Amino acid sequence: MFGLMIIALLLQGPRDVQLYTADVKPPIVLTKGTVIPVELLNRLSTKNLVGGENIYTRTIFPVTINNEIVIPVGTNIQGKIQAVERPGRVKGKASLTLSFQTMILPNGVTVPIYGGLGGSDEGHREGENTVKGESTKGKDAGDIAKAGAGGGVVGAVVRGDRRSAGIGAGIGAGIGLASVLMTRGEDLTLPKGTALEVVLEEKLEL
């Protein structure tokens, strides 16, 4: 009897096999140039940073596609200091060059990214990934002028004539110039909480 059942099944031929699969969503693609607003979680300063140190940021505004949030607020984005330039003693501004490599979503998923600096509410952007500090040229000139004026007053008081005042002013200006030449300009500092823009340099699939 059992043998007859097997023969009957064989005679029926192959049956169509239907496979039921769950709906698979296509990956979400963020295009090159997408801007991700973040804030710094650690303070950065050209005074004590060196290249290769880590940067820690967190998103402060959601990124959406077709009215769907794809990068929520609170997503961590980590990067590195690519270059540090301290201000010079005569000229030159402090600058930091930043890049971003890792995104950690709130659910714990870690995604590699290629991100550059789009903007900062401290300093000003220069080039693709660099933020520069302000020049101290005006302050330096003011320091020299103040020293010259002070020297002129001292010369006039001590010698009591205009010639002495002029000599004193020259000496004071020289002292002011020497002070400027021996002193670095202002370092660039990005406090904790500084708003930055991370810009994707390549498309990102989530």
NUPAGU-941218 format. One record per residue: x, y, z of N, C-alpha, C in turn. Coordinates in pm, whole numbers, padded with zeros to 5 digits, always signed. Example, Ala and Ser with C-alpha at 12.3 -4.5 7.8 and 13.67 -1.06 7.14 Angstrom:
// NUPAGU-941218
+01319-00569+00780+01230-00450+00780+01320-00330+00780
+01285-00225+00708+01367-00106+00714+01290+00003+00787
***
This chain:
// NUPAGU-941218
+00083-00122+00000+00000+00000+00000+00086+00126+00000
+00185+00126+00087+00275+00241+00097+00349+00264-00034
+00388+00153-00101+00459+00164-00227+00371+00223-00335
+00242+00188-00333+00150+00244-00432+00134+00394-00414
+00136+00443-00289+00124+00587-00263+00244+00662-00319
+00362+00605-00305+00483+00669-00356+00477+00677-00507
+00432+00566-00572+00423+00564-00718+00324+00670-00765
+00212+00684-00693+00110+00783-00732+00166+00925-00723
+00244+00951-00618+00303+01084-00603+00402+01114-00713
+00480+01012-00751+00577+01032-00856+00511+01060-00990
+00398+00994-01014+00326+01012-01139+00264+01152-01149
+00237+01213-01038+00178+01347-01039+00275+01454-01090
+00404+01426-01086+00503+01522-01133+00535+01625-01025
+00632+01712-01055+00673+01813-00956+00563+01916-00932
+00556+01960-00811+00458+02062-00775+00527+02199-00766
+00450+02300-00796+00503+02435-00781+00527+02466-00634
+00644+02517-00604+00677+02553-00465+00670+02703-00452
+00589+02752-00362+00573+02894-00340+00649+02936-00215
+00733+03037-00231+00810+03089-00119+00753+03222-00077
+00729+03237+00050+00673+03361+00104+00785+03437+00175
+00816+03553+00126+00922+03634+00186+00863+03764+00240
+00923+03812+00348+00878+03939+00406+00918+04053+00313
+00842+04159+00319+00874+04275+00238+01009+04332+00279
+01098+04347+00183+01232+04399+00211+01238+04542+00160
+01266+04636+00251+01273+04777+00212+01409+04807+00148
+01409+04886+00046+01538+04926-00014+01615+05014+00084
+01747+05018+00072+01826+05100+00165+01795+05248+00149
+01806+05323+00259+01789+05468+00255+01922+05528+00213
+01919+05614+00114+02043+05673+00061+02045+05822+00088
+02147+05867+00160+02172+06010+00179+02276+06053+00077
+02244+06152-00001+02332+06192-00110+02454+06269-00060
+02556+06269-00143+02675+06351-00116+02632+06497-00101
+02684+06564-00002+02648+06702+00022+02541+06721+00128
+02482+06611+00178+02383+06621+00284+02445+06685+00407
+02375+06782+00467+02425+06853+00585+02361+06794+00710
+02445+06764+00810+02398+06708+00937+02436+06805+01048
+02340+06874+01110+02372+06969+01218+02407+06895+01348
+02520+06932+01407+02566+06868+01530+02618+06973+01628
+02642+06930+01752+02709+07014+01851+02826+06938+01909
+02930+07012+01947+03049+06951+02006+03020+06900+02146
+03071+06781+02176+03060+06727+02311+03189+06745+02389
+03297+06785+02321+03423+06813+02390+03482+06945+02338
+03550+07016+02425+03609+07146+02390+03733+07124+02303
+03748+07209+02201+03864+07201+02113+03939+07333+02117
+04071+07327+02129+04152+07449+02129+04287+07421+02064
+04331+07514+01979+04462+07499+01917+04575+07507+02018
+04547+07551+02138+04651+07566+02240+04704+07432+02286
+04618+07329+02287+04664+07202+02343+04630+07080+02257
+04573+07099+02138+04538+06986+02053+04653+06948+01961
+04655+06822+01921+04749+06775+01819+04669+06693+01718
+04725+06678+01600+04658+06600+01497+04634+06456+01541
+04519+06402+01503+04485+06264+01537+04394+06249+01657
+04374+06357+01733+04286+06347+01849+04141+06336+01805
+04058+06277+01892+03920+06250+01858+03830+06371+01878
+03723+06376+01797+03618+06476+01810+03489+06400+01839
+03409+06449+01932+03282+06386+01965+03170+06488+01947
+03071+06453+01865+02959+06542+01840+02828+06464+01850
+02717+06539+01855+02585+06478+01862+02489+06561+01778
+02400+06496+01705+02307+06568+01620+02207+06648+01705
+02176+06770+01656+02084+06858+01729+01957+06886+01648
+01950+06830+01526+01833+06849+01442+01819+06724+01355
+01698+06669+01340+01685+06545+01262+01706+06568+01114
+01759+06466+01048+01771+06466+00903+01660+06378+00848
+01581+06429+00753+01466+06356+00702+01475+06336+00551
+01409+06229+00504+01390+06203+00362+01244+06165+00342
+01175+06237+00255+01033+06212+00229+00952+06211+00358
+00980+06310+00443+00908+06328+00570+00932+06214+00669
+01035+06136+00648+01071+06028+00741+01207+06059+00801
+01215+06052+00934+01342+06079+01002+01437+05962+00979
+01553+05992+00923+01653+05887+00897+01774+05901+00989
+01802+06023+01034+01906+06044+01136+01842+06125+01247
+01806+06061+01358+01735+06133+01464+01827+06219+01549
+01766+06310+01624+01840+06390+01722+01903+06295+01824
+02025+06325+01864+02094+06240+01961+02185+06137+01899
+02194+06134+01766+02287+06044+01698+02430+06095+01719
+02519+06007+01759+02658+06046+01782+02739+06036+01653
+02819+06138+01627+02910+06137+01513+03050+06168+01564
+03142+06077+01536+03279+06091+01584+03372+06125+01468
+03475+06202+01499+03572+06240+01397+03711+06253+01455
+03798+06316+01377+03937+06335+01421+03988+06473+01380
+04085+06521+01456+04158+06642+01419+04261+06603+01313
+04247+06661+01195+04342+06629+01088+04467+06717+01095
+04451+06842+01135+04565+06933+01143+04534+07045+01242
+04639+07091+01310+04628+07203+01406+04733+07306+01369
+04691+07431+01358+04786+07539+01332+04769+07646+01439
+04874+07666+01517+04869+07771+01619+04897+07907+01555
+04849+08014+01616+04875+08147+01560+05022+08181+01568
+05072+08256+01470+05212+08296+01471+05237+08415+01561
+05364+08450+01578+05401+08565+01662+05392+08696+01584
+05407+08690+01453+05400+08811+01373+05274+08811+01287
+05244+08698+01225+05124+08689+01143+05075+08545+01145
+04956+08525+01089+04899+08392+01084+04790+08374+01187
+04686+08302+01148+04573+08277+01236+04573+08130+01279
+04515+08106+01396+04499+07969+01443+04394+07900+01357
+04411+07769+01335+04312+07696+01257+04308+07550+01298
+04192+07488+01274+04171+07345+01298+04111+07285+01172
+04164+07170+01131+04108+07095+01019+04046+06967+01073
+03917+06949+01045+03841+06839+01104+03786+06745+00997
+03766+06619+01035+03695+06525+00948+03614+06430+01037
+03515+06365+00977+03424+06280+01055+03413+06143+00989
+03424+06036+01072+03434+05901+01018+03327+05801+01065
+03262+05826+01178+03174+05725+01235+03044+05786+01284
+02932+05720+01251+02801+05760+01302+02745+05645+01386
+02698+05679+01506+02638+05579+01595+02494+05620+01620
+02401+05545+01562+02259+05576+01576+02211+05541+01717
+02100+05602+01762+02050+05574+01898+02022+05426+01925
+01992+05347+01820+01968+05204+01841+02096+05123+01851
+02211+05191+01845+02339+05124+01860+02407+05085+01731
+02339+05100+01618+02399+05065+01489+02509+05165+01455
+02627+05113+01419+02742+05197+01384+02761+05195+01233
+02774+05314+01176+02785+05327+01030+02908+05411+00997
+02997+05362+00911+03111+05445+00868+03064+05554+00773
+03117+05674+00788+03082+05785+00700+03209+05856+00655
+03193+05938+00553+03300+06027+00508+03243+06168+00515
+03279+06239+00622+03220+06370+00646+03324+06479+00661
+03292+06597+00608+03377+06714+00622+03305+06822+00701
+03372+06934+00719+03316+07045+00795+03245+07141+00702
+03118+07168+00732+03042+07261+00651+03037+07401+00706
+03042+07415+00837+03033+07545+00900+03044+07534+01050
+03062+07648+01117+03077+07653+01262+03028+07788+01311
+02967+07789+01432+02925+07919+01486+03037+07986+01564
+03158+07930+01559+03278+07992+01614+03383+07998+01503
+03461+08108+01498+03560+08123+01392+03491+08133+01257
+03564+08106+01150+03503+08108+01017+03569+08001+00931
+03489+07943+00843+03536+07834+00760+03633+07886+00653
+03736+07806+00627+03831+07837+00519+03871+07707+00453
+03856+07699+00321+03884+07573+00254+03770+07475+00279
+03799+07347+00263+03693+07247+00271+03662+07203+00414
+03763+07182+00496+03739+07124+00628+03807+07202+00741
+03839+07328+00716+03918+07405+00812+03837+07522+00868
+03850+07543+00999+03792+07661+01063+03907+07743+01120
+03906+07874+01094+04014+07962+01136+03965+08060+01242
+04059+08101+01328+04031+08202+01428+04039+08341+01369
+04019+08441+01454+04023+08579+01410+04165+08634+01415
+04193+08733+01332+04324+08798+01332+04337+08890+01453
+04460+08905+01503+04485+08997+01615+04558+09122+01567
+04555+09149+01435+04629+09262+01378+04586+09394+01443
+04457+09416+01455+04409+09540+01515+04448+09553+01660
+04438+09444+01734+04477+09445+01875+04626+09472+01889
+04708+09411+01802+04853+09432+01809+04888+09579+01785
+04823+09639+01684+04849+09781+01656+04808+09867+01774
+04698+09831+01839+04653+09906+01956+04751+09894+02071
+04809+09775+02090+04907+09757+02197+05030+09844+02173
+05075+09851+02047+05192+09934+02015+05160+10081+02039
+05041+10124+01995+05001+10264+02011+04991+10302+02159
+04935+10214+02239+04921+10242+02382+05058+10255+02448
+05149+10163+02410+05283+10169+02469+05353+10297+02429
+05335+10340+02302+05397+10464+02257+05342+10584+02331
+05210+10589+02349+05148+10701+02420+05194+10706+02565
+05203+10591+02627+05249+10587+02767+05392+10633+02779
+05477+10594+02683+05617+10636+02687+05630+10786+02668
+05544+10845+02583+05547+10989+02561+05512+11066+02686
+05413+11020+02758+05372+11086+02883+05486+11081+02985
+05547+10963+02997+05658+10950+03093+05773+11043+03055
+05809+11051+02924+05920+11136+02880+05892+11282+02911
+05769+11325+02888+05736+11466+02913+05740+11498+03061
+05695+11407+03145+05693+11432+03289+05835+11438+03344
+05920+11344+03298+06055+11338+03352+06140+11454+03304
+06136+11488+03172+06224+11590+03116+06154+11724+03100
+06024+11721+03091+05949+11844+03085+05953+11915+02951
+05980+11848+02839+05978+11915+02708+05921+11820+02603
+05886+11877+02485+05823+11800+02380+05920+11699+02319
+06048+11739+02309+06148+11647+02251+06155+11519+02334
+06155+11533+02463+06160+11415+02550+06034+11332+02535
+05922+11403+02513+05797+11329+02492+05807+11243+02367
+05866+11300+02258+05881+11225+02134+05973+11106+02151
+06083+11127+02222+06177+11016+02246+06109+10907+02328
+06036+10951+02431+05966+10853+02515+05863+10775+02436
+05793+10843+02345+05694+10774+02264+05759+10670+02176
+05875+10704+02117+05946+10610+02032+05991+10487+02109
+06043+10511+02229+06087+10399+02314+05967+10312+02350
+05856+10378+02387+05737+10302+02425+05685+10219+02310
+05684+10277+02189+05636+10202+02072+05726+10082+02045
+05859+10104+02065+05952+09993+02046+05925+09879+02143
+05896+09917+02267+05864+09815+02368+05736+09742+02330
+05637+09819+02282+05511+09757+02241+05530+09662+02125
+05612+09701+02027+05639+09614+01913+05711+09487+01957
+05808+09501+02045+05881+09384+02094+05785+09288+02165
+05692+09345+02242+05595+09261+02313+05508+09184+02216
+05462+09252+02108+05379+09186+02008+05457+09074+01938
+05584+09101+01904+05665+09002+01834+05692+08879+01919
+05693+08896+02050+05721+08785+02139+05595+08711+02184
+05479+08763+02148+05354+08704+02195+05277+08645+02078
+05230+08524+02094+05147+08462+01991+05011+08531+01984
+04946+08516+01868+04809+08562+01855+04715+08475+01936
+04587+08503+01922+04488+08429+02000+04466+08290+01942
+04463+08190+02032+04433+08054+01989+04286+08043+01953
+04255+07949+01866+04117+07923+01828+04058+07822+01925
+03947+07857+01987+03881+07768+02082+03736+07746+02040
+03698+07620+02029+03558+07583+02002+03504+07522+02130
+03423+07595+02207+03373+07544+02335+03280+07423+02316
+03264+07347+02422+03163+07241+02423+03027+07303+02393
+02951+07242+02304+02822+07296+02265+02826+07377+02138
+02947+07402+02083+02958+07475+01957+02882+07402+01846
+02800+07473+01771+02725+07413+01660+02814+07400+01538
+02814+07282+01477+02891+07255+01355+02798+07194+01251
+02842+07195+01128+02772+07125+01022+02864+07018+00965
+02820+06892+00974+02893+06783+00910+02833+06764+00771
+02917+06767+00669+02872+06753+00531+02924+06620+00476
+02834+06537+00424+02875+06409+00367+02956+06430+00240
+03074+06371+00235+03160+06382+00118+03138+06266+00020
+03066+06164+00065+03024+06054-00021+02883+06014+00020
+02809+05948-00069+02673+05908-00034+02678+05807+00080
+02569+05800+00156+02562+05712+00274+02436+05629+00266
+02449+05497+00281+02334+05407+00280+02305+05362+00424
+02180+05371+00464+02137+05331+00598+02036+05216+00589
***
